[in-house]
Amino acid sequence: MNHAAISVTIGTFRREYTQKRFTEECHNFVKHTCGYPVSDLNDRSWDDCYSFLSKYLPTENQYQEFHIVFEFLMPDSLKRVDVLLLTQNKVVVLEFKEKREILKDDIAQVAGYSQSISQYHYLTEENDMAVSAYLVYTPGDPTGRHELVDILHPRNFTQTVKQCLTGEAPMSDHACNEWVTSPFHPLKNIAEATLQLFRDGDLPNIKSIREGDIKDTLAYIYRVIDDPERQKNILFVSGVPGAGKTLVGLKTVYDHAHPGERLTPIYLSGNDPLVKYVICKPGEFRR
């Protein structure tokens, strides 16, 4: 399996993995399979993760058949999710931090993992699986604000994991392997989607694109553009690959590129295939 370092049941993790074996397998996966540099800091982090889980994972028999996945490789990036817990209906993202303070970057990291898996991981969407995400601070209850994600630490980790797993059904080994190797499906053909949007007025029927998110983004941009009190504005639109950022930019230009408008929008792109495929003229997008 080249999508994760380790994928086993909680029971197998407890019975068969020592700290040395666990760290070595994570180390070798990242270094040799992924081809990414590995430092002593990485090894210490894996040691810390193993020690924490060995102590705080539930020990009751009813939880031992649930699968736990380590170093899940996100597509088209260097990013890896530290730990995933899988049931037939849930994906639980656990990102470990050996820190005593909550940082905004850590919150954004785990929230991004959750969003990517829930919106673009094929089997998660196909099976309508609920995705939840947690930051796990191994030294203890950290300081700082954390409105966007829940924080776990030694005092609440075990009980929270039990709550996530209680009443759930474990995956089979085969189903777990299928989930780990399932493709991500971002928006693959932005040009076709753009042309359909401009031609028909509707977003294309693509599972991995969230129509409401794009409409809400466009509505906000248009409110800013139409506000007479505002003179000059810079708006940043962010999102994972395939979220529809290009579509938002093209639609904004299209809707304001008509004779008589007070604006003269310009769309700049380094995406040569897109530029060659979709020709932009005032009030017109065509092949």
N, C-alpha and C positions, 0 to 999 in steps of 0.2 A: 504494500500500500504506500503510494507516494504522496498522499494528501495529508497525512498526519504521522507524527512520530510513533504514537502508541494508541491503540484502540482496543480496549478490553473491558470486561465487566469490573465493577467495584470489587467483587470477591476475588477475581483473578489478580487484580492490582494488589490487594492485601496479601494474598497467599504467595505470589510468585515474584514480586518486585522488591528488591532491596534498593536502598538509596543509590548505590553504585550502579546497578543495572539501569535504573530509571534515568539517571543523569547521563550515562553513556549513550543510551538509545536516543534521547533527545538531542544530545551533542552531535552524534553521528548523522542523524536525520537532517539537522539544520546545516551542518558542514558539508556532508557528502551528497545527500539527496537534493537539498535546496541549493547548495553551492554558495551559502552565505557565510561570512566570517563569524567565528565563535570566540568569545573571550572568556577569561576566568570569571568575569562578572556574570556571564550567562550560566556558567556551571554552578556558581553560588546561588543563583536564582532558582535553578532547578532543584538543587539540594534543599533550599528553603521551602519550595512548593511541596516536595515529597514529604518533608518532615511535618509540614502543616496538615496535609491530607491524611497521612498515616495516623495522626493523632485525632483529627476532627471529622473525618468521614464517618457516616453512621455505621455502626457495627451490627445492627440487627439483621437477621436473615432476610427479612422482606425487602431489603435494599440492595442485596449483594448481586442481583442479576441485572441491574441497570448498567448501561454502558457509560464509560468515561473515556474521553478522547483528549489527547495531549498534543499541543503544537499543531493545531489545525491550520493548514495553509490557505490563506485567502487568495483568490485568483488574481493574477496579473499584478502582484505587489510583493513587497518583502514582509508584509504583515502576517503575523500568526497569532491565533487565539490561544491563550495559555491552556485553558481547560474547558471542555464542553461536557455537560451531562445530557444524555439523550433518553427520552421515553418515546412511546408510540405517538404521543400528542404534543410533546414539549421539547424545546431546545433551551438549555440553561447555559448562558455564557458566564464564565468565571475568569476574570483577569486579575492576576496576583501582583501585589505591590509590597515590597519590603520597605515600607515607608511609614512615617508617623503623621504625615500631612496630606490632605486631599488636594490634588492639583487639577486645574482646569483641563490640562492636556490629557490626564488620565481619564477624566470623565468623557471627554470627546472621543478618546480611543475606544472605550468599551461601548459607548453609544453608537459609534460608527460600525463596529462589528455587528451589533444587534440589528441595526438598520439594514446593513448589507445582506445578512442572512435572511431576515424576514422578507425583504423585498425582492431579492435576486437569486436566492438558492432555490433551485427548481423543486426538489422534493419537499422542502419546508412549505413552499406555497401550495404545491400539488396536494399535500396531505393536510393542509390547513393547520400546521403546527404553530403553537404559541411560542414566542421567543421572549425570554426574559434575560436581563443582564445585571451582573453584580461586579463591583470592585471588591477584591478581597485583600485586606491589609493584615499581613501576618503578624506584625509586632503587637498589635492591639488596636483599640478603638482610636481612629485618627482624628485630628482636628481639621476644620474646614467645612465649607458648604458643599452640598451634594444633592441638589434638587432633582437632577435628571436621572440619576441611577441610585440604586440602593447599595449601602455599604455593609460588607460583612467583615467580621473579625473573630478572634477566638471565642468570644462570649455568645455570639449569635449564629455562627456558621452552621453548626450541626443541626440545630433546630430548623433553620431556614431550608437547608437541603432536604430534611425530612418532609417539610411542608410541600416542597416542590415535587417530591416523588410519591408521597402518600396518595393512594387512589389511582396511580398511574400504572400502565402496563409496560414492562420492559420490552425493548426491541430484541429480535433474534440477532444472532451474529451476522447473518446474511443481510438483514434489513439495515443494520448499523453500517456494514461495509458499503451498501448501496447509498446510504445517506452521505457518508464521508466522501465518496467518489462522485456524488451527484454534481452536475455542472451548474454554474451560475449563468443566468440568462439576463444580461442587461439589454438595453435597447440596441439592437444590432445594426439597423439600417436607418440612421437618422434622416437620410435624404428622402427615402420613401415615406417615412412618418411625416416629414415636413410637408411634402407635396400633398399627402392625403389631408392633412390638417387644413392647408390653405384651399384645397379644392372642395372639400366636403364640409369644412367647419367643425369636424369632430376629430378627436384623437383616435389613432388606429387602435384596433383591438389587440393590444400586446399585453400579455399577462404581467410582465415585469415592470411596466410603467404605471405609476400611480397618477391617474388623471386628475384627481382632486389636488394633489400637491402642485402640479404644474399650473392649474387654473388659479389656485390661491397665490402662487408666486407672481403670475401675470397680473392678477388683480392688484396686488400690492405695488408692483412697478408702475402700473397705469395710474394709480392714485398719486404716486409721487410725481409722475410726469404732468398730470393735470392740476396739480396744486399750484395756484398762482403765487402763493407766498414763497415758493421755493425757486431759487434762481439757478443754482448749480448743485448737482448731486452726483455722488459716486455710489453705485449699488454693487454689492458683491453677491453673486449667486453661487452657492457651493453645493456639492453633491458627489456621490460616488460615481464611477464610470457607468454611463447608461442611465443616469437619473433624469436626463432631459434638459441639461443646461443649454446645450446648443439649440434645442428646439425653442426654449424660452427666448434666447437671443434673437433667433430668426423671426419668431412670431412678433416680438416687440418691434423690430424694424419693419416688418411687413405691415403691421397695423398703423404705423405712423409715417409710411412712405407714400403719401398720396398728394396730388396737386392741391395747393391751397392750405396744406397743413403748416402750422407755425414751426414745425420741427423738420430737420433734414437729417434723418438717421443714417449712419454708416455702419455696416457690419464688416469687421475685420476678422479673418480666420487664417490660421496656419494649416488648416485641414484641406490639403489640395484636392483630394477626391470630392469633398463636399463642394468646394468652390467650382470645380469643373462640372459637377452634376446638377447643382441648383444655381441658376443664373438669377441674380438679383437686379431688377430695374425698379424705378419708382412705381410702386403700386403693383408690382408683378413678380411672382416667383414661378418659374417654369423650368422644364428640362432643357 
